[in-house]
Amino acid sequence: MIDKSEIMDFSREFGLTANIIEKDYVLAWVLAGIYQHPELEKNWIFKGGTCLKKCYFETYRFSEDLDFTISEPSLLDDAFLVKCFNEIAEWIYDSAGIEIPHELIRFDVYEKNRGGISAQGRIGYRGPMQKRGDLPRIKLDLTTDEILVLEPSLRDVHHPYSDIPDKGIQIWSYSFEEVFAEKIRALAERERPRDLYDVVHLYRHDELKPDQSLVLSTLEKKCEFKGMPVPTMETFKNRAEREELESEWENMLAHQLPALPPFEQFWGELPEVMEWLYGAIEKALKEAIPPGSVAIDDTWRPPAMARAWHTQVPLEKIRFAAANRLCVNLYYKNSYRLIEPYSLRRSKAGNILLFALRHETGEWRAYRTDRMQSVDVTNIPFTPKHPIELNSVGPIFAPLLTRSSDKFSIPSPNLRRLTKKRPKSRSQSSGLKHVFRCTVCGKQFTRKNHNSILNQHKNKQGYPCPGGQEFL
């Protein structure tokens, strides 16, 4: 298990409270436990907002629950579910040191109005923050009342923390087109703020190249299964919940985001989404960012950025702002400027540069990240004029220390109980060396302790580097 300081590092980087970061950390280990369980692995298909955050978009809102479609209804038995999660809790404790007390594992199975069987589970956990008293909980929503139109996809789970297993974490989940269709259906059925945020966010990710016709045909089948008409833009405009959707925007989303985009920005983009869905328009291809007069190192690509960079300015905030089309108020060389962030690149001189447009003038600027003094994400939206390169998607793997106990298999009946002493931290083992690599310049550092902070140093060519760690 990672320590409290790593949670606090990410809390600063993302601009969110420590308890939200801790839950995000624990969620991935719960997913790992589900995937390695032989009776649940292929029968639990991950979906919903947390699926988007953990399997598709790092810059997506932080979500708190785990939603699954269960392919085998006979698995929804409360005694069976409790037994499985007792075993999963033991495996998670052995693998990561996270405690899930058996008495805080509960599942309630019930029949829905349409006749389908569903279950709601709750598990408590004690993670790196080591909270005493009432423990935080994770809610699990399980349903068989859902049609799975497309084949599930085996996705890598985003886990930017330092204890990721050597082979990463995986889970069976909805394909991108299926989760897109499901979110549109959910928005039409209940019009909740998170559904509007999700639909627009999904549409913006051009790099995934979703199949428009496949999204539409999947949506049609899902609506037929639910006995509801296929939605159009008129469906959303004419709903009585429209005012409630706007009034609840802040209440339901603000705690999951470093900065809350304005409701009008997302509502105003929904007509374009629906026009694209029905084939009335195609997404226009934007021209690449001009390099300007700066000599760029074309061989360099920015690393996956879901990490605590330990720089003066949290770069994850800038990345979030780019994904959500929000301007950043940058304090640079002792003055403020309102910018639209687009890309990170490295100059041939070895400096990491943020390419951005001045919001007021539309002029291109390149800002050295090591000279940034502060950033604030505003709620001022912008319309991208070029492809945004800061909101990458896909799996993240950060090579770590070699581990000998990463076997993804269910423990034997003779399990270690939670009352036993927690295993000694690997960082305290005698003779262990910790190797860190700077994600900016690639230089390696060997240390006797687990202090991962890499301050500004010289790269291999002798140029100054702002630092940023990767575990080896």
C-alpha positions as CSV (number, residue, x, y, z in Angstrom):
1,M,0.0,0.0,0.0
2,I,1.2,3.5,-0.8
3,D,1.7,5.9,2.1
4,K,-0.3,9.0,3.0
5,S,2.2,11.4,1.5
6,E,1.6,10.0,-2.0
7,I,-2.1,10.6,-1.6
8,M,-1.4,14.2,-0.5
9,D,0.9,14.6,-3.6
10,F,-1.9,13.6,-5.9
11,S,-4.4,15.7,-3.9
12,R,-2.3,18.8,-4.6
13,E,-1.7,17.8,-8.3
14,F,-5.4,17.3,-9.1
15,G,-6.8,20.0,-6.8
16,L,-9.1,17.6,-5.0
17,T,-9.5,16.5,-1.4
18,A,-7.4,13.6,-0.1
19,N,-10.4,11.3,0.6
20,I,-11.4,11.5,-3.1
21,I,-7.9,10.6,-4.2
22,E,-7.8,7.7,-1.6
23,K,-11.1,6.3,-2.9
24,D,-9.8,6.5,-6.5
25,Y,-6.7,4.5,-5.4
26,V,-8.8,1.8,-3.5
27,L,-11.2,1.5,-6.4
28,A,-8.5,0.2,-8.7
29,W,-7.5,-2.5,-6.2
30,V,-11.1,-3.6,-5.9
31,L,-11.3,-3.9,-9.7
32,A,-8.1,-6.0,-9.6
33,G,-9.7,-8.3,-7.0
34,I,-12.8,-8.7,-9.1
35,Y,-10.8,-9.5,-12.2
36,Q,-8.7,-12.1,-10.6
37,H,-11.7,-13.9,-9.0
38,P,-12.5,-17.0,-11.2
39,E,-16.3,-16.8,-10.6
40,L,-16.6,-13.1,-11.3
41,E,-13.9,-12.3,-13.8
42,K,-15.8,-12.6,-17.1
43,N,-19.4,-12.4,-15.7
44,W,-19.0,-8.8,-14.3
45,I,-18.9,-6.3,-17.1
46,F,-17.7,-2.9,-15.9
47,K,-19.7,0.2,-17.0
48,G,-20.7,3.7,-15.9
49,G,-18.8,6.8,-14.9
50,T,-16.0,5.1,-12.9
51,C,-15.4,2.9,-16.0
52,L,-14.8,6.0,-18.1
53,K,-12.4,7.4,-15.5
54,K,-10.5,4.2,-14.8
55,C,-10.5,2.7,-18.3
56,Y,-10.7,5.5,-20.9
57,F,-10.1,9.1,-19.7
58,E,-7.7,10.2,-17.0
59,T,-9.0,13.7,-17.3
60,Y,-12.6,12.6,-16.7
61,R,-14.4,13.5,-13.5
62,F,-13.6,11.4,-10.4
63,S,-16.3,8.9,-9.7
64,E,-17.2,7.1,-6.6
65,D,-19.2,4.0,-7.3
66,L,-18.7,0.8,-9.3
67,D,-21.4,-0.3,-11.8
68,F,-21.5,-3.7,-13.4
69,T,-23.8,-5.6,-15.8
70,I,-23.9,-9.2,-14.6
71,S,-24.1,-11.7,-17.5
72,E,-25.2,-14.6,-15.3
73,P,-28.3,-13.8,-13.1
74,S,-27.7,-16.8,-10.9
75,L,-24.6,-15.0,-9.5
76,L,-26.8,-12.4,-7.8
77,D,-27.2,-14.2,-4.5
78,D,-26.4,-12.2,-1.4
79,A,-24.6,-15.1,0.4
80,F,-22.6,-15.9,-2.7
81,L,-21.6,-12.3,-3.2
82,V,-20.5,-11.9,0.4
83,K,-18.5,-15.1,0.2
84,C,-16.7,-13.8,-3.0
85,F,-15.9,-10.4,-1.5
86,N,-14.6,-12.0,1.7
87,E,-12.1,-13.8,-0.6
88,I,-11.4,-10.6,-2.6
89,A,-10.8,-8.7,0.6
90,E,-8.2,-11.2,1.7
91,W,-6.5,-11.1,-1.7
92,I,-6.4,-7.2,-1.7
93,Y,-5.0,-7.2,1.8
94,D,-2.3,-9.7,0.8
95,S,-1.5,-7.8,-2.4
96,A,-1.7,-4.2,-1.3
97,G,-2.3,-4.0,2.5
98,I,-5.7,-2.3,2.1
99,E,-8.1,-3.5,4.8
100,I,-11.7,-4.4,3.9
101,P,-13.3,-5.6,7.1
102,H,-15.6,-8.6,6.6
103,E,-18.3,-7.1,8.8
104,L,-18.5,-4.1,6.4
105,I,-19.2,-6.2,3.3
106,R,-22.9,-6.2,2.6
107,F,-25.1,-7.0,-0.5
108,D,-28.9,-6.6,-0.9
109,V,-30.5,-8.4,-3.8
110,Y,-33.9,-7.1,-5.1
111,E,-36.2,-7.4,-8.0
112,K,-36.7,-4.3,-10.1
113,N,-40.1,-3.0,-11.4
114,R,-39.5,-4.5,-14.9
115,G,-38.7,-7.9,-13.4
116,G,-34.9,-7.9,-13.6
117,I,-32.7,-8.9,-10.7
118,S,-30.3,-6.3,-9.3
119,A,-28.1,-6.0,-6.2
120,Q,-26.5,-3.1,-4.3
121,G,-23.4,-3.7,-2.3
122,R,-21.4,-1.7,0.1
123,I,-17.9,-2.3,1.4
124,G,-15.8,-0.3,3.9
125,Y,-12.1,0.1,3.6
126,R,-9.1,1.5,5.5
127,G,-6.6,2.8,3.0
128,P,-3.4,5.0,3.2
129,M,-5.1,7.8,5.1
130,Q,-5.7,5.3,8.0
131,K,-8.9,6.8,9.0
132,R,-10.3,5.6,12.3
133,G,-13.9,5.4,13.4
134,D,-16.5,5.1,10.6
135,L,-14.7,3.9,7.5
136,P,-15.4,5.3,4.0
137,R,-17.5,3.1,1.8
138,I,-17.7,2.0,-1.8
139,K,-21.0,1.3,-3.4
140,L,-21.5,-1.4,-6.0
141,D,-24.5,-1.5,-8.3
142,L,-25.1,-4.8,-10.0
143,T,-27.8,-5.4,-12.6
144,T,-29.0,-8.1,-15.0
145,D,-31.7,-5.7,-16.4
146,E,-29.4,-4.5,-19.2
147,I,-28.8,-5.6,-22.7
148,L,-25.2,-6.0,-23.7
149,V,-25.2,-5.2,-27.5
150,L,-21.5,-5.3,-28.3
151,E,-18.7,-7.6,-27.2
152,P,-17.0,-6.5,-23.9
153,S,-13.5,-5.1,-24.1
154,L,-10.6,-6.1,-21.8
155,R,-9.3,-2.7,-20.7
156,D,-6.3,-1.6,-18.7
157,V,-7.2,0.2,-15.5
158,H,-5.6,3.6,-15.0
159,H,-3.6,3.3,-11.7
160,P,-1.0,6.1,-11.6
161,Y,0.1,5.2,-8.0
162,S,3.4,3.6,-7.2
163,D,2.2,0.1,-6.2
164,I,0.7,-0.9,-9.5
165,P,1.4,-4.6,-10.2
166,D,4.1,-5.4,-12.8
167,K,1.5,-6.5,-15.3
168,G,-0.9,-3.7,-14.5
169,I,-4.6,-4.1,-13.6
170,Q,-7.3,-5.2,-16.1
171,I,-11.1,-5.5,-16.2
172,W,-13.7,-6.6,-18.7
173,S,-15.7,-3.5,-19.6
174,Y,-18.2,-2.0,-22.0
175,S,-16.7,-1.1,-25.4
176,F,-16.4,2.7,-26.1
177,E,-19.4,2.7,-28.5
178,E,-21.5,0.8,-26.0
179,V,-20.7,3.1,-23.1
180,F,-21.4,6.1,-25.4
181,A,-24.8,4.7,-26.4
182,E,-25.6,3.8,-22.7
183,K,-24.8,7.4,-21.6
184,I,-27.1,8.9,-24.2
185,R,-29.9,6.6,-23.2
186,A,-29.4,7.4,-19.5
187,L,-29.5,11.2,-20.3
188,A,-32.8,10.7,-22.1
189,E,-34.2,8.6,-19.3
190,R,-33.3,10.7,-16.3
191,E,-31.5,13.9,-17.4
192,R,-28.9,14.0,-14.6
193,P,-26.0,16.5,-14.7
194,R,-23.3,13.7,-14.8
195,D,-25.0,12.2,-17.8
196,L,-24.8,15.5,-19.8
197,Y,-21.2,15.9,-18.7
198,D,-20.4,12.4,-19.8
199,V,-22.1,12.5,-23.2
200,V,-20.3,15.7,-24.2
201,H,-17.0,14.6,-22.8
202,L,-17.2,11.3,-24.8
203,Y,-18.0,13.2,-28.0
204,R,-15.0,15.5,-27.7
205,H,-12.4,12.7,-27.8
206,D,-11.6,12.6,-31.5
207,E,-8.6,10.4,-31.0
208,L,-10.8,7.4,-30.2
209,K,-12.6,7.7,-33.5
210,P,-15.9,6.3,-32.4
211,D,-18.1,4.6,-35.1
212,Q,-21.1,6.9,-35.3
213,S,-23.3,4.4,-37.0
214,L,-22.4,1.7,-34.4
215,V,-23.2,4.1,-31.5
216,L,-26.6,4.9,-33.0
217,S,-27.5,1.2,-33.8
218,T,-26.4,0.3,-30.2
219,L,-28.6,3.1,-28.8
220,E,-31.6,1.9,-30.8
221,K,-31.3,-1.6,-29.4
222,K,-30.9,-0.3,-25.8
223,C,-33.9,1.9,-26.1
224,E,-36.0,-0.9,-27.6
225,F,-35.0,-3.1,-24.7
226,K,-36.0,-0.4,-22.2
227,G,-39.3,0.2,-24.1
228,M,-38.5,3.9,-24.7
229,P,-38.2,6.0,-27.9
230,V,-34.8,6.7,-29.4
231,P,-33.9,10.2,-28.2
232,T,-33.4,13.3,-30.4
233,M,-32.5,16.8,-29.4
234,E,-36.2,17.6,-29.1
235,T,-36.4,14.9,-26.4
236,F,-34.0,16.9,-24.2
237,K,-35.4,20.3,-25.0
238,N,-39.0,19.3,-24.1
239,R,-38.3,17.6,-20.8
240,A,-39.6,19.1,-17.7
241,E,-36.4,18.2,-15.9
242,R,-34.4,20.8,-18.0
243,E,-34.5,23.4,-15.2
244,E,-33.6,20.8,-12.5
245,L,-30.7,19.7,-14.7
246,E,-29.2,23.1,-14.6
247,S,-30.0,23.8,-10.9
248,E,-28.3,20.5,-9.8
249,W,-25.2,21.0,-12.0
250,E,-23.0,22.3,-9.2
251,N,-24.4,20.1,-6.5
252,M,-23.8,16.8,-8.3
253,L,-20.5,17.6,-10.1
254,A,-18.5,20.2,-8.3
255,H,-16.9,17.8,-5.7
256,Q,-15.7,15.4,-8.5
257,L,-13.8,18.1,-10.6
258,P,-10.9,20.4,-9.9
259,A,-13.0,23.2,-11.5
260,L,-16.6,23.1,-12.6
261,P,-17.2,23.9,-16.3
262,P,-20.3,26.1,-16.8
263,F,-23.6,24.3,-17.5
264,E,-24.2,26.4,-20.6
265,Q,-21.0,25.2,-22.2
266,F,-22.1,21.5,-22.1
267,W,-25.8,22.2,-22.8
268,G,-24.8,24.3,-25.8
269,E,-22.7,21.5,-27.2
270,L,-25.4,18.8,-27.0
271,P,-27.1,19.7,-30.3
272,E,-23.8,19.2,-32.1
273,V,-23.5,15.8,-30.5
274,M,-27.0,14.7,-31.6
275,E,-26.4,16.0,-35.1
276,W,-23.3,13.9,-35.3
277,L,-25.1,10.9,-33.9
278,Y,-27.7,11.0,-36.7
279,G,-25.2,11.7,-39.4
280,A,-26.2,15.3,-40.1
281,I,-22.7,16.5,-39.6
282,E,-19.1,15.1,-39.5
283,K,-16.4,16.3,-37.1
284,A,-14.2,18.8,-38.8
285,L,-10.5,18.0,-38.9
286,K,-8.5,20.7,-37.2
287,E,-5.1,21.8,-38.4
288,A,-2.1,20.8,-36.2
289,I,-0.5,23.3,-33.8
290,P,2.0,25.5,-35.6
291,P,5.6,25.0,-34.2
292,G,6.4,28.7,-34.5
293,S,10.0,29.9,-34.2
294,V,10.9,27.4,-31.4
295,A,13.2,24.6,-32.4
296,I,11.3,21.5,-31.3
297,D,12.7,18.0,-30.5
298,D,10.5,15.9,-32.7
299,T,11.8,12.7,-31.1
300,W,10.3,13.5,-27.7
301,R,6.8,12.7,-26.6
302,P,5.3,13.7,-23.2
303,P,4.9,10.8,-20.8
304,A,1.6,9.7,-19.4
305,M,0.8,12.6,-17.0
306,A,-1.5,11.1,-14.4
307,R,1.1,11.5,-11.7
308,A,2.4,13.8,-9.0
309,W,5.0,15.8,-10.9
310,H,6.5,17.6,-7.8
311,T,6.8,20.8,-9.8
312,Q,6.0,24.2,-8.6
313,V,2.9,24.2,-10.8
314,P,0.5,21.2,-10.8
315,L,0.6,20.2,-14.5
316,E,-2.4,17.9,-14.0
317,K,-4.6,21.0,-13.5
318,I,-3.5,22.3,-16.9
319,R,-4.3,19.0,-18.5
320,F,-7.8,18.9,-16.9
321,A,-8.4,22.4,-18.1
322,A,-7.5,21.4,-21.7
323,A,-9.8,18.3,-21.7
324,N,-12.7,20.4,-20.4
325,R,-12.0,23.4,-22.7
326,L,-11.4,25.8,-19.9
327,C,-9.0,28.7,-19.8
328,V,-6.1,28.8,-17.4
329,N,-5.0,31.9,-15.5
330,L,-1.2,31.5,-15.7
331,Y,1.1,33.5,-13.5
332,Y,4.4,33.7,-15.5
333,K,7.3,36.1,-15.1
334,N,5.4,38.0,-12.4
335,S,2.3,38.7,-14.4
336,Y,-1.0,37.0,-15.2
337,R,-2.2,35.9,-18.6
338,L,-5.4,34.1,-19.6
339,I,-4.5,31.2,-21.9
340,E,-6.0,28.2,-23.8
341,P,-3.8,25.2,-23.2
342,Y,-3.1,22.8,-26.1
343,S,0.2,20.8,-25.9
344,L,3.4,19.9,-24.1
345,R,6.6,19.8,-26.2
346,R,10.3,19.8,-25.6
347,S,12.7,22.2,-27.3
348,K,16.0,21.1,-28.7
349,A,17.5,23.0,-25.8
350,G,15.9,20.5,-23.4
351,N,13.1,22.7,-22.0
352,I,9.6,21.4,-21.6
353,L,7.1,23.9,-23.1
354,L,3.4,24.5,-22.8
355,F,1.9,25.6,-26.1
356,A,-1.1,27.8,-25.6
357,L,-3.2,30.6,-27.2
358,R,-3.6,33.9,-25.4
359,H,-7.4,34.0,-25.0
360,E,-7.9,37.7,-25.6
361,T,-5.7,38.0,-28.7
362,G,-5.5,34.5,-30.2
363,E,-1.7,34.7,-30.3
364,W,0.4,31.6,-29.9
365,R,2.8,31.4,-26.9
366,A,5.2,28.8,-25.6
367,Y,5.8,28.8,-21.8
368,R,8.6,27.0,-20.0
369,T,7.1,24.8,-17.4
370,D,10.0,25.4,-15.0
371,R,9.3,29.1,-15.0
372,M,5.6,28.9,-14.3
373,Q,4.8,30.4,-10.9
374,S,1.1,29.4,-10.5
375,V,-2.0,28.3,-12.4
376,D,-5.7,28.6,-11.7
377,V,-8.3,26.8,-13.7
378,T,-11.1,29.2,-14.6
379,N,-14.7,28.6,-15.6
380,I,-14.1,30.5,-18.8
381,P,-14.7,28.1,-21.7
382,F,-13.0,28.2,-25.1
383,T,-13.6,26.6,-28.5
384,P,-10.5,24.7,-29.7
385,K,-9.0,26.0,-32.9
386,H,-6.5,23.0,-33.1
387,P,-6.4,19.5,-31.8
388,I,-5.8,19.4,-28.0
389,E,-2.9,17.1,-27.3
390,L,-3.0,17.2,-23.5
391,N,-6.0,14.8,-23.0
392,S,-4.4,11.5,-24.0
393,V,-6.4,8.3,-23.5
394,G,-5.4,4.7,-23.2
395,P,-3.5,2.5,-20.7
396,I,-0.8,3.8,-18.4
397,F,2.0,1.7,-17.2
398,A,4.8,3.0,-14.9
399,P,7.5,0.3,-14.4
400,L,8.0,-0.3,-10.7
401,L,10.2,-2.3,-8.3
402,T,10.1,-6.0,-9.0
403,R,7.4,-7.7,-6.8
404,S,7.3,-11.4,-6.0
405,S,3.7,-11.6,-4.8
406,D,1.7,-10.4,-7.8
407,K,0.0,-13.7,-8.5
408,F,-3.6,-13.0,-9.6
409,S,-5.2,-16.1,-8.0
410,I,-7.7,-16.5,-5.3
411,P,-6.2,-17.4,-1.9
412,S,-6.5,-20.9,-0.5
413,P,-9.1,-21.5,2.3
414,N,-6.4,-21.1,4.9
415,L,-6.4,-17.3,4.5
416,R,-4.5,-14.7,6.6
417,R,-7.0,-12.9,8.8
418,L,-7.3,-9.1,9.0
419,T,-6.3,-9.1,12.6
420,K,-2.7,-10.2,11.7
421,K,0.1,-7.6,11.7
422,R,0.3,-5.7,8.4
423,P,3.2,-6.8,6.2
424,K,6.3,-4.8,6.5
425,S,6.6,-2.0,3.9
426,R,8.9,-2.8,1.0
427,S,10.4,0.6,1.4
428,Q,11.7,-0.5,4.8
429,S,13.3,-3.7,3.7
430,S,17.1,-3.9,4.4
431,G,19.3,-3.7,1.3
432,L,16.6,-2.6,-1.1
433,K,17.5,0.1,-3.6
434,H,14.9,2.4,-5.2
435,V,15.6,3.4,-8.8
436,F,13.8,6.4,-10.1
437,R,13.7,7.8,-13.7
438,C,13.0,11.3,-14.6
439,T,10.0,11.3,-17.0
440,V,11.2,14.4,-18.7
441,C,14.8,13.7,-19.6
442,G,15.1,10.0,-18.9
443,K,18.0,10.3,-16.3
444,Q,18.1,7.6,-13.6
445,F,18.7,8.1,-9.8
446,T,19.3,5.3,-7.2
447,R,18.4,5.9,-3.6
448,K,18.3,3.9,-0.4
449,N,14.9,5.3,0.7
450,H,11.6,5.8,-1.1
451,N,11.9,9.5,-1.5
452,S,10.6,9.9,-5.1
453,I,10.9,13.7,-5.4
454,L,13.2,14.7,-8.2
455,N,14.1,18.3,-8.0
456,Q,15.4,20.4,-10.9
457,H,18.6,18.8,-12.2
458,K,20.7,18.7,-15.4
459,N,19.8,16.2,-18.1
460,K,22.2,14.0,-20.0
461,Q,23.0,16.8,-22.3
462,G,23.8,19.2,-19.5
463,Y,20.7,21.3,-19.8
464,P,18.4,22.1,-16.8
465,C,15.4,19.7,-16.4
466,P,12.4,20.5,-14.1
467,G,12.1,16.9,-12.9
468,G,9.4,14.3,-12.7
469,Q,9.7,10.7,-11.5
470,E,9.0,7.3,-12.8
471,F,9.7,4.2,-10.7
472,L,11.9,1.4,-12.1
